[in-house]
Amino acid sequence: MEQMNGLVESVLESAAEHELWAPHDTIVVAVSGGPDSVALLHVLHEISLKFIPLTLICAHVNHGFRPESKEEAELVRGMAEELGLPFEFAEFDIPSLAKESGLGPEGTAREKRYEFLIDTAHRYGARSVALAHHADDQAETVIMRLLRGSGLSGLSGIKWKRTEKKVELIRPFLRINKTALLGLCQNEGFAYAEDATNLLTKYKRNAIRLEVLPFLEKYNGRVRQSLVQLAEIAGAEDEYMETSAAKCFEELVSEGDGKYTFNRASFAAIPSALQRRLIKLILNYLSADLSALDFPKIEAVRRGTLQSYPTTWSLDLGGGLTCVRQYDSILFSSKPTTPQASYTYRLFLPDSELKLEEIGKVMSMAVLERENFFVQGEDYGKMSAWFDCDELVFPLTIRSRLPGDTIRIMGLNGSKKVKDIYIDDKIPASERSLIPLVCDGLGNIVWIPGVRRSMHAAVGRHTTSVLLLSLAELDDREET
């Protein structure tokens, strides 16, 4: 009984530290029939009787892997009856389901097991599902993630608790080693089942437990404890870093139309550790599969952001995710930017308005007498341009940009490429397709709204009437 008291005390201490439960909680206990889960059921039952009022539900899953699975189910059923606990049971043909799921036997078994446990918790109104992962499991997990090339988050190992579908998955045994749990079952006479597949090294976790850790123990007899300690430290620091990254996100990142953007200079001012975290957090908000986003991809975004040149680039991060640099802005999107559809419209006098549905804008045209124009002219902004109506060759063409487009600008000998103007003005590539070009009847580009006006049909002393062109958002015009 002394061993039981020691385990109970340790679990109560961990539960208080990590807020694993509260008085009168209902907890579904996952019991496979092995010594770890059998010990968990008895320890939690002891706690519920003598320390904290808890309602326990014993739940067991038969995965259909082994002939003795049915005997193990009956063992757990008898245990629940002996303790006076409700028993919930599920049976799956995992070998058959694995062929359909594509997750493999282990992945399919895990998915169906958690699905059943969480469903059971929902039916009983339980706050949590208790799982029997222990310190040795934690050490094995850290080693596996080290071999995989994990960062700080991975080194934190198995979490004390996490929420899935509004149910907390709690692990009260993470500081207790396997030997102590096995010793409890043997000393107290608790019946348990032995799973022969735990000795098969074809499974990676078994190989870590049976081959890698014993080898490392030749050099450090306390390597398991060291790995558990590493997980504790990494977990606490990871939590702190996640909080800091969330704060950076609020301060630096703007969201709109399913895209996330931050300023390059602001990003460069934060520590590199937070830079990586911020990138991962943005991608997480875009519902990215972070397991597929390896360190080189994250680092490519980070380094590309910090470098002075090139000032524009696009990275395909896979899974429909893109990161685009547009001079001093870094933009993340879950949908790659699609090229704007080409369009061409003719605008004749006395037309007053032309809707450009492709880009969500509207072009309006008005003819002003010379006197009226010089009275009102100063009120027109960058999205308006005026021309000598008599010198402008009609009809006007409103069209999308074409490769090789050039414009003759006032004060400049010869023509300049439209593309070079966009680059000089640092107009993001994603915005260029939203700018229409206005051409005269001879094909000359006479106006790039918001960007440049050509030298053609300039208003001067000889002008008697002025053509005023204006570009506005289509939504703004419709509201008015």
DAGISUL-V173034 format. One record per run of one state. SS is the DSSP state (H for helix, E for strand, L for the rest). FROM is the first residue (numbers start at 1). LEN is the number of residues. If there is no record, write none. Layout:
BEGIN
ss:SS from:FROM len:LEN
ss:SS from:FROM len:LEN
END
This chain:
BEGIN
ss:L from:1 len:1
ss:H from:2 len:17
ss:L from:19 len:7
ss:E from:26 len:5
ss:L from:31 len:4
ss:H from:35 len:16
ss:L from:51 len:4
ss:E from:55 len:8
ss:L from:63 len:6
ss:H from:69 len:15
ss:L from:84 len:2
ss:E from:86 len:6
ss:L from:92 len:2
ss:H from:94 len:8
ss:L from:102 len:2
ss:H from:104 len:21
ss:L from:125 len:3
ss:E from:128 len:3
ss:L from:131 len:4
ss:H from:135 len:14
ss:L from:149 len:3
ss:H from:152 len:4
ss:L from:156 len:5
ss:E from:161 len:4
ss:L from:165 len:2
ss:E from:167 len:4
ss:L from:171 len:7
ss:H from:178 len:11
ss:L from:189 len:7
ss:H from:196 len:4
ss:L from:200 len:4
ss:H from:204 len:14
ss:L from:218 len:5
ss:H from:223 len:30
ss:E from:253 len:4
ss:L from:257 len:2
ss:E from:259 len:5
ss:H from:264 len:5
ss:L from:269 len:3
ss:H from:272 len:14
ss:L from:286 len:4
ss:H from:290 len:3
ss:L from:293 len:2
ss:H from:295 len:12
ss:L from:307 len:5
ss:E from:312 len:7
ss:L from:319 len:2
ss:E from:321 len:6
ss:L from:327 len:2
ss:E from:329 len:5
ss:L from:334 len:10
ss:E from:344 len:4
ss:L from:348 len:5
ss:E from:353 len:4
ss:H from:357 len:3
ss:L from:360 len:1
ss:E from:361 len:9
ss:H from:370 len:10
ss:L from:380 len:4
ss:E from:384 len:5
ss:L from:389 len:7
ss:E from:396 len:4
ss:L from:400 len:6
ss:E from:406 len:2
ss:L from:408 len:1
ss:E from:409 len:1
ss:L from:410 len:6
ss:E from:416 len:2
ss:H from:418 len:7
ss:L from:425 len:4
ss:H from:429 len:4
ss:L from:433 len:4
ss:E from:437 len:3
ss:L from:440 len:5
ss:E from:445 len:4
ss:L from:449 len:3
ss:E from:452 len:3
ss:L from:455 len:10
ss:E from:465 len:9
ss:H from:474 len:6
ss:L from:480 len:1
END
